Structures are given as C-alpha cells and as structure tokens.
Amino acid sequence: MTHPTPTTAGPLAPTVGAAQTGADVALYTTTVNSRVAAVTLAALADVATRQGWTIVHQAYDLTPLHVPARLRTGWRTVAQLLDTGRAAGLVVPAEHEIARTPSEQNALRAWLLRIPAFAVYPHARHHGPPPAPAGATPFLEPGAPVDRAWSRSYALTPASLRGLRDAARMYLTVLRWPGDIPTAVEVLSRLAHNAVIHARPDTESEADGKMTVRLAVAENNVLLVDVEDPRPEFPDSKAAIEGEKGRGLMYVRLLSAQVTWYLSEDARTKTVQARLPDTSA
C-alpha cells in the first residue's frame, strides 16, 4: 500500500510514545450515535493521512463512556492489533474515551510504552490539568490551585542532594509554610535520593539526566512535595510505597507523609509525590 505524503502539520498533543511517519495505525472512538461515530472516524482518518500514517483498521463502539473498554468489542480488536504489532499506533479523539479514571489512564500509558506503541489524541486539550495520582484517591482535585509554589531542576547525581536540601529549606521559609520545615526537607531529600538511585541514566551519553523538584502549598496549608524523574517505570510501586520493598519510601511515610505517584500525560516521566499536613495548629 502506498503511504500518503506527510505534510508539515505541527505535532499532535497529547501524545504517548514516539509517533513515526509511515506507521500503521488503528482509529477508534466510542459514542452512542452511529452517525457521530462515522463523522469522528472520518476526522481521525484525515489526521492520520496528514501525518503520513497508513490506516490498517477503524473501529467504534456504540456504548457510553462509563462502560469499561475491556468490555467493548471494537476496542478489544484494536488492542489486539496493537498488542501483536499489526498496528504501531492508535488515534483516538481523547484518552478518556478508553480510560476514564487516573489509574486506568496510567495503566493505558504504561501498556502502550511496554508494547511499544504510540497513541495520539487530537481532540484532547493541549494544556489540560495534570493527571491525578495513580493507584489512590487524588489528594487534590486535578488542576486544583495551589497558593504558593517553587520548583527547580537538578542533575540526577548524589552531588545535587545537598544543594537541593539547602534550597528547599530557604524556599519553604519564603513560601511561608507553617509546618515542620526540617521534616519537609527530609521528605524531599528521601524522594530525591530515590530518584538519583533508581532513575539515573544508564549510559554516559545521558549523563545530563535531570530531576525536577516542586514544593507547593495547597489548601489547608497541605504541602505537596513532588520529584519528577525521566524514567516512567516504577516496578513494584505498591510494595515500595507500603515499605515491603526498599526503605526510602517507608521512611517518608514514617515522617507522616502520604505517598503516591503518577505518570506525565505523555508517559515519558513519572512523579513521586508526598503530602505533608500542617501540624503547627
């Protein structure tokens, strides 16, 4: 089959995985109206053609969004094509048509990266709220405002940890967080140390790997401590958070912090988050 000539159309977002010119893709949507499904698939086909992809399958399900994807006939066919490598990519209007909850979205992104395959969601917002934490009830509603925040990137090396602690101590004061600052600094230090140990680049050519730390004061003076690293994989995350594997996150929990993690929208990075209450009252 002749591949369409790719255009100079800009990048599509959100995107999971690396989309390649000339890739074989499957189109999918779900709706309760067959006419809407036909129009949507035509629009997705136009997107695929303009990107230079070959459409190998189109499918839709006439089901409401709350029906799990695993119970939909059309989606099961598309998933099998991706899983067996007969399709390298997926074009769907928006991620929530397949995965509704934060944990389902994280599972979908992890699965696509593992196959590997890419997914493009051309009708989704380019700058929506961040995904909610995986595997737990969100500490805050996704996109909820924070009162005050600070963030900075550091090299994924042990040498970064001292400077990170000093900066955190200063900025927690600047942010006027009324809680236990030494405890917060220790929580951040433990999360950053875990990133240095488990997310450092494998090769010297990647020696400039970075982690991004963030401190945010939210409602009721709850402090959110985030460490984002460039490795989306988090094997045995539940065991690690519960202290059954390794001791880093166990110590964080012993410091009265709640711990969770989540993938970025493009599933290329992960963030480990600790939530510390204000105990000064």
Secondary structure as GFF3:
##gff-version 3
##sequence-region A 1 281
A	DSSP	beta_strand	15	16	.	.	.	ID=ss1
A	DSSP	beta_strand	24	31	.	.	.	ID=ss2
A	DSSP	alpha_helix	34	50	.	.	.	ID=ss3
A	DSSP	beta_strand	54	62	.	.	.	ID=ss4
A	DSSP	three_ten_helix	69	71	.	.	.	ID=ss5
A	DSSP	alpha_helix	73	83	.	.	.	ID=ss6
A	DSSP	beta_strand	89	91	.	.	.	ID=ss7
A	DSSP	three_ten_helix	95	97	.	.	.	ID=ss8
A	DSSP	alpha_helix	102	114	.	.	.	ID=ss9
A	DSSP	beta_strand	118	120	.	.	.	ID=ss10
A	DSSP	beta_strand	148	155	.	.	.	ID=ss11
A	DSSP	alpha_helix	160	174	.	.	.	ID=ss12
A	DSSP	alpha_helix	181	198	.	.	.	ID=ss13
A	DSSP	three_ten_helix	204	206	.	.	.	ID=ss14
A	DSSP	beta_strand	210	217	.	.	.	ID=ss15
A	DSSP	three_ten_helix	219	221	.	.	.	ID=ss16
A	DSSP	beta_strand	223	229	.	.	.	ID=ss17
A	DSSP	alpha_helix	237	241	.	.	.	ID=ss18
A	DSSP	alpha_helix	248	254	.	.	.	ID=ss19
A	DSSP	beta_strand	258	263	.	.	.	ID=ss20
A	DSSP	beta_strand	270	276	.	.	.	ID=ss21
###
